[in-house]
Amino acid sequence: MPGKLPYFFILLSVFIFSSCTDREEATKVSLEKREEITFRPQLPALTYAYLPQYSHTESFQRHHRLVEYLSEQTGLPIRQVFPDTFDDHINMFGQGKIDISYSNPFIYVKLANRFGARAMTRIIEEDGQAEFRGQIIARADNHDINTIEDCRGKSWVAVDPSSAGGYLFPLGHFVDHGIELNDFREVVFAGGRQENVILGVLAGLHDIGSIREGSLSVVEDKIDINQIKIIDNTRSYPGWVYAYSPWLPEEIVQQIRDAMLNLDYEHDHEHRAILEAARFIGFIPSDDQDFDPVRELSQKVGLELD
C-alpha cells in the first residue's frame, strides 16, 4: 500500500490542474442551501383500467390518448391504473379501485355477477364489427397440425383461464368438434399475455396456441409472423366492453358514455388518432343482455362465472 501513495498524489494533481484553467472562473457551490422533497399525495380521480392482455407499456400506449380525451370532454379527472393480472383486475374492481373497466366479455360477466358492474358501451373492432373471435395457431412448418382434429393430444398454450379470445372461445370451439380438455397432452397458460402465446408456439415450446384475432399484428415488428399459421377461427362473440362501478353516479356515466359515442373516426382527424392508438374505430351503446351468448358458452364449457 505505501508504494501506491505517489501514484495517488500524481492522479490528484492531474485532476486539480486539469479541472481549473486560466480561462475558467471557479464556481462557488453553497451546501447550506437545500430543499426538502415532500411527498405529494395523488389527487382524487376516476380510475380507468384496461384488462392486462398485453404489457403495461402497450396498454398505456393504446389508451392514454383516450383517457385524456374523456377527461377533457367531461371535465372529470381520470387516470389509468394498471392491474398486473386478470385476477388483479377483478379484485381491484371489487375493492372500488377501478371505476371504469375495459375488459373482455367473460371478465365483464364476472364483474356483473360478483360486484354489480354495468355495461356502458362496446367497441367497434378495426374490421367494423362489434364482435370478435379467437384463433388457434401453430408453427407454419409443423406439418402434423393442419386441422382442428390434428390438435388432439397436443400441447396447448392459452392466454389465461379467463381470456375470452385467448382461451374460452377456442375451448368452446374444441368442444363443438368433440375435443375435451382431457384430450390434450397438456394445457398451460401464458400469464395473460397474447405475445407470450405466440412466442411459445414460435419457439416450439408448445404445439398449438390460442389467441384473440388481431394479436399477430401486435408482434409483426418483432417476429416474422409468416412462421405462424392459423389452424382455425372460432365463431364470433360480443366484443370488449366498457363497464362502470355501481357506485358511479348515473350523470357521470352518461357524460362518459356520450363522450365515447361522440368520437368520429371517419370525419375528425384527432378522434381518428385516438381510436387508431386504441386499435378500434368507435363505440356502440351496450347493456347486460348483450352478453347472454357468453353466459351460454360458459355453461357449455363448464365455467363458473359467479
N, C-alpha and C positions, 0 to 999 in steps of 0.2 A: 504493500500500500504506500509506504513512504516514497518509493520510486515513481509513483504516479502523480505526486503533487506538482512537479514542474509543468507537466502537461496540462494540469487543471488551470494553473495561472496563465499559461500561454493562451489557452482557449478563452479564458475570461477576458484577457486583454484584447484578443481579436474581436470578441463580441462588443466590448465597450467602444473600441475605436471605430469599428465598422458601423455602430449604431448612431454615433454623433459625428457629424461632419461640420466643416466651417460654414456651409451654406444653410444648415438647418438649425432652427431655434428649438430648444428643448421645450417640451410641453409639460406644464405642471398639472398633476392629477391629484385632486383632493380626495382622500379616503375618508374624510369626515362626513361628506355628504352621501347619504344613502336613502333609498326609498323602500319602505316595507311593501311587499307584494301581498295583497289581501285576497282572500277567496271571495269570488262573486257568485252568489247563488244563481242558478238558471231561472230565467223569468218564466212565469206560467205560460203554457201554450197548449193548444190541442196537439195530440201526438198522432202521427201517421206512420203506419208500418206496412212494409211490403213483405209478404211471406218469403223467407230467405231461400228461394230456389237457386239463386246464383250467389256470388261473393258479395260482401257488403259494398265493395267498390263498384261493382256492376249495378247493384241496387241503387246506390247514390246517383251514379251517372244517369241511370234511366229516369229517376223520379224527382231529382231536386228541382228541376225547372217547373214541373207540375205542382210541387209543393209551394214554390214561390208564387206561382200564378194564383193558386187557390187562396193563398194568404192575401195577396194584393186585391183580388176581386171581392173577397168577403170582409176584408179589414180585420181578420182574425189572425193572431199569431199561431202559426202552425209549424211544427218541426218534425223532421223524420227521425224515427228511432229504429234500431236495428237488432231485432231478435237474432240469436245465433242459430236456432233450430226451429223446426215446425212446432215442437213441444213448447219452446220458449214463447213463440208467437201466441199459442193458445193460452198459456199460463199468464202471460203479460196482459192479454185482453181480459181474462178473468179477474186479474188484480187491479183493473182500472188503469193500467199503464199504456193502453192503446185505445184511442178514441175512434180512429178511422183505420179500418183493416182492409188491406187489399190482398185477397187470397184466392186459392183455387176453390171450386165449389164444395169439395169434401170438407175442407177446413171450415168453410162458411157454415155448413150444416152442423158441424160440431159446435161452433161458437153460438149458433142459434139455439141448439138444443140445450147446451150447458149454461149459457150466460145471457140468453135473450138478445143476441145480436140481430140486427135488422138489415136486410138488403137495401141498398140505396141505388146503385147503378151497376150495369155490366159493361164491360169494354167491348168495342168492335175490333176484332183482330185485323192485322195488316191485309189479310185476304178478303176483308169486307164482311166476315161472318162474326156473329156474336156467340159462336160456339167454337170448341177446339177438340182435338183428338190426340191420342198417343201414338207412338211409333215403336216398332220392335226392330232393333238393328243388330248387325253382325259385321265382322270384318269382310271386306269385299272379296278377299282371296280365300275365305273359308267356304270351300265348295261343298261341304257337308250340310250346310244350312241354307236352304233356298225357299222353304215354305214354312208355314206355321206349324205343320206336323213335324218338321225336322227339329223343332225346338224341344221336343220331348226328351227328357233325360239329360239336358244340357245345364251348364252353369249360367244362372240368370242374375245379372246385377241391375237393380232398380234404384230409383232416386231416394225414396223414403216410404215407409209404410203408409203415410198419409198423403203421398204425392198423387195427384189425380192423373195427369197425362203420363207421369213417370212411373206409375205402378198400378193404380186401381183400374184405370181404363184398360190397360193391357191384360190385367188379371181377368177382368170380365170377358175380354176377347178370347183368352185361352179357354175359359170355362165354356164359352159358347161353342168352341171347337173340341170339346171333350177332354181338355187337358187341365188337370187339377194341380194344386201346389205340390202335392207329393209326387208328381210325375217329373219334377225337375231334380237334377242331381243336387243342386243347392240353390238357394235364393239369398242373396246378400244385398245390403243397402249401402249407398254411396254417400251417406251423411247429408242428404238433402240437396246435393249439387248435381245438376244436369251434366255439367262439364266432366265430373268425375266418372259418370257412367260411360260417356263417350271415350274418355281416355282409358278406362278399364278394359273396354272392348278392343280399342285400338292396340293396346299393349299386349293383348292376348291373355289377360288375366281371367276373362270370362268369355263364354261362347256367344251369349246374346245380352243385349241391354234394352232397357225401355226408357224412353224419353218423351217429353211433350213435343209435338210438332213445332218446328221453328228453332229448336235448340241447336241443331247443327250449324246454323248460320252464326251463332254466338262464338263458335270456336274456329270459324273458317279462316281467320287471320293467324291462327296458331298451329293448325294442323292441316294436312291435305285431306279434306272431307271425302274425296273420291275413294279413299281407302275404307270408307264405311258404306255399307249398303242397307237399304230399308227392306226388311223382310215382309212387313205388313203394317197397315194402319188400322187403328180401332175405329169404331163409329164415333160420331161427334156428340158432345155433351154441352150443356150450358156453360158459358165461359167464366173467366175470372170476374170476381165480384167485389165491389166496394160495399162494406157493411159498417155500421156505426154502433157505438155503445148505446144500450138502452137508457143510459143516464144523460145522453146528449140532448139538449132542448131541441124540439122539433123545428123552431125557427132557424137555428144554426144549421141543422141538417138540410133544410130547404135552401139556405144560402149556398152551401157547398154543392148540393145536387145541381142547382141552377148554374153555378159556375162551370161544373163539369159538362153539362148538356150544352152550354153556350160555346164550347170550343169548336172552332170551324176549321177542319182540316183542309177543305177544298179552297177556301177563299181568303184565309188570313195566314200570312207567312209566319208570323210569330207563333200563332197557335199550332201551325204545322210543325215547327221546330220542337215545340214542347211535346207533341204527340209522337213525333218520329223518335225522339230520345227515349220515350217510354215504350216504344215498339208496339203501339196500337194506334188506331186512327179516329177514335171517338168513343162516345158513351151512349147507352140507351137506358131508360128507366128500368128498374128491376124490383121485384118483390119476392117473398119467400117461396111462392108456388113455382117459380121458375126452376127450382132445384128438386122437384119431385123425381125426375129421371135419375138423379144421383142417389136419392133415397132407395129407389127400386134396385139400382145396381148394387148398393150396399147390402141389401137383403140377399141378392143373388150370390155374392161372393162371401157372405157370412161376416160382414164387417159391422162392428158395433159403433154407432155414431153418438151414443149418449155419454 
